[in-house]
Amino acid sequence: MQQNPLDVEDKDDMLNDVCDMIDDYDIANMRELRRFVRNHGSEHNLPSMKVINSVLRSHTGLVRLYFDAVYQERKYGSKSTRKQAKFYKYNLVILFLQLN
């Protein structure tokens, strides 16, 4: 059975949704993302991890920045320093965009 391929807009939407979920649910790595998709994917209308991996594959640098920001929040701060971590994430995204 062949699935309908995702168009560019669908892939961009999925990437944005996944990045939002990483931030909103404090997902720090791919293992946690895989578990989240397995346990809550249907609630968020997510496709299989195979499809998500195919979309994320070409955006690993950006996804890594989101994971790193969550990790930094866990390691260095609580919710009181969340603004600093979001500022850090924002700066990382800006830096990533400048490099590409």
C-alpha positions as CSV (number, residue, x, y, z in Angstrom):
1,M,0.0,0.0,0.0
2,Q,1.4,3.3,-1.1
3,Q,0.9,6.5,1.0
4,N,0.2,9.8,-0.6
5,P,3.5,11.8,-0.6
6,L,3.6,15.0,1.4
7,D,3.9,18.2,-0.5
8,V,6.3,20.9,0.5
9,E,3.7,22.8,2.5
10,D,2.7,19.7,4.4
11,K,6.3,19.0,5.3
12,D,6.8,22.6,6.5
13,D,3.6,22.4,8.6
14,M,4.7,19.1,10.1
15,L,8.2,20.5,10.9
16,N,6.6,23.5,12.6
17,D,4.2,21.3,14.5
18,V,7.0,19.0,15.7
19,C,9.2,21.9,16.8
20,D,6.3,23.4,18.7
21,M,5.7,20.1,20.4
22,I,9.4,19.8,21.3
23,D,9.1,23.2,23.0
24,D,5.7,22.9,24.5
25,Y,6.2,19.4,26.0
26,D,9.9,19.8,26.8
27,I,11.1,17.0,24.6
28,A,14.9,16.8,24.8
29,N,15.9,14.2,22.2
30,M,14.8,11.8,19.5
31,R,14.0,9.0,22.0
32,E,11.6,11.2,23.9
33,L,10.1,12.4,20.6
34,R,9.6,8.8,19.5
35,R,7.9,7.9,22.8
36,F,5.7,11.1,22.6
37,V,4.6,10.2,19.1
38,R,3.9,6.6,20.1
39,N,1.9,7.7,23.1
40,H,0.3,11.0,22.0
41,G,0.7,11.1,18.2
42,S,-3.0,10.4,17.4
43,E,-4.0,13.2,19.7
44,H,-2.0,15.6,17.7
45,N,-2.8,14.1,14.3
46,L,0.8,13.1,13.7
47,P,1.8,10.5,11.1
48,S,4.1,7.6,11.9
49,M,7.6,8.1,13.1
50,K,8.8,6.9,9.7
51,V,7.1,9.9,8.0
52,I,8.3,12.3,10.7
53,N,11.9,11.0,10.4
54,S,11.8,11.6,6.6
55,V,10.7,15.2,7.2
56,L,13.1,15.9,10.0
57,R,16.1,14.3,8.2
58,S,16.7,17.5,6.1
59,H,16.3,19.8,9.1
60,T,18.5,18.1,11.7
61,G,20.3,21.2,12.6
62,L,17.1,23.1,13.5
63,V,15.6,20.2,15.4
64,R,18.9,19.8,17.3
65,L,18.7,23.5,18.3
66,Y,15.2,22.9,19.8
67,F,16.4,19.8,21.6
68,D,19.4,21.6,23.0
69,A,17.2,24.5,24.3
70,V,15.1,22.0,26.2
71,Y,18.2,20.3,27.5
72,Q,19.6,23.7,28.6
73,E,16.4,24.5,30.5
74,R,16.6,21.1,32.3
75,K,20.2,21.4,33.2
76,Y,20.4,25.1,34.2
77,G,17.1,26.3,35.2
78,S,13.6,26.0,36.3
79,K,10.6,27.8,35.0
80,S,11.9,31.0,36.6
81,T,14.7,31.0,34.0
82,R,12.5,29.8,31.2
83,K,12.7,33.3,29.6
84,Q,16.5,33.0,29.4
85,A,16.3,29.6,27.8
86,K,13.8,30.8,25.2
87,F,16.1,33.8,24.5
88,Y,18.9,31.3,24.1
89,K,16.8,29.2,21.7
90,Y,15.8,32.3,19.7
91,N,19.5,33.3,19.4
92,L,20.4,29.7,18.3
93,V,17.7,29.8,15.6
94,I,18.9,33.2,14.4
95,L,22.4,31.9,14.2
96,F,21.3,28.7,12.4
97,L,19.4,30.8,9.8
98,Q,22.4,33.1,9.2
99,L,24.6,30.0,8.6
100,N,22.3,28.7,5.9
